[in-house]
């Protein structure tokens, strides 16, 4: 579980990141979860963008990703979600 200080740090680090994954009219598929897991392994910190055509609410997407990808939710900005999962390389040194 991330502390508020760690979330604040990760939110700042994610500011300049571009969304790696877009969720559209099909919502979250098995391929979406595979892509999210691969992106988390490679980058630790990712942004996921929900398009206007996405049938799900952001809260539903957050809960699904947390359950299936075993990562941490950092922050939600509109329809952009930020997730974090520490890797063995520890790219981000959390405070």
N, C-alpha and C positions, 0 to 999 in steps of 0.2 A: 504494500500500500504506500502510495506516494504522500509525502507531507505537503502542506501548502507551500512551503518554501521550495521544495523540489518541483512542484507543479508550476510555480511562478518562473523558475529557472528554465524549465522545458518550454513553457509558453514563449518566453523571450527567444530561445534558440530556434523555435519553429516559425518565428515571424517571417523570415525571408524564404522559407521553404515553399515550393510549389506543390499542390496536391498531386500525389502519385496515382491515386485511384479515384475514378468517378463512378458514382452509383446512379444509374438512370432508371428508365421505366421498368426494367426487369427486377429491380431491387437487388438484394444480396443473393447471389448464386453460389454454388460450391466453388466455381472458378474465382469468384470475388474473394472468398475466404483464403484460397490458396495464394492468390496474388498478395493479399494483405499480409499473410504469414511470411511470404518470401521477402516482401518489402521491409517488414519489421526486422527480420534476420539480417538483412543487408544494411539497413539505415538506422535501426533502433527507434527513431522518431519520424513519424509520417503524418501527412495530412490526407484526409479523405474528403472528397467533395461530393455533396449530394446535389444532383441536378433537380431542377424544378419538376421534372417528370417522374421523380422517384415517388412511388406510392406510399412509402413508409415514413413515419415521423422520425426525426433525429434520435429521440430517446430509444425507439425500437432498434434502430441500427446500432446505437452504442451498446445496448444490452446484448444483442446478437454477436457483435464483434468481441466483446469482453468474454462471453461464454465460450465461443469457438476458437478464439486465437490466444486466450490466456495472456492478455496484455493489460496495460493500465490506460485508463482514459485520462487525458490531461485537461482538455478544454474544448468548448464548442463556441464557434464564432459564426452565427447565422446558420448556414447549412454546410459549414466546413468543420470537420471533426479532427482532433489531434490525438494520436495514440502513441504510446511508448512501450517498448519491451526491451529490457536490457539484454545485450548479447555477451558472448564470452570476451569479445574485444573491448567492451566498455568504451564506446565512442564518446559518450557523455559522462563526465565526472560529476555526479550529483552532489549538491552541497549537503 
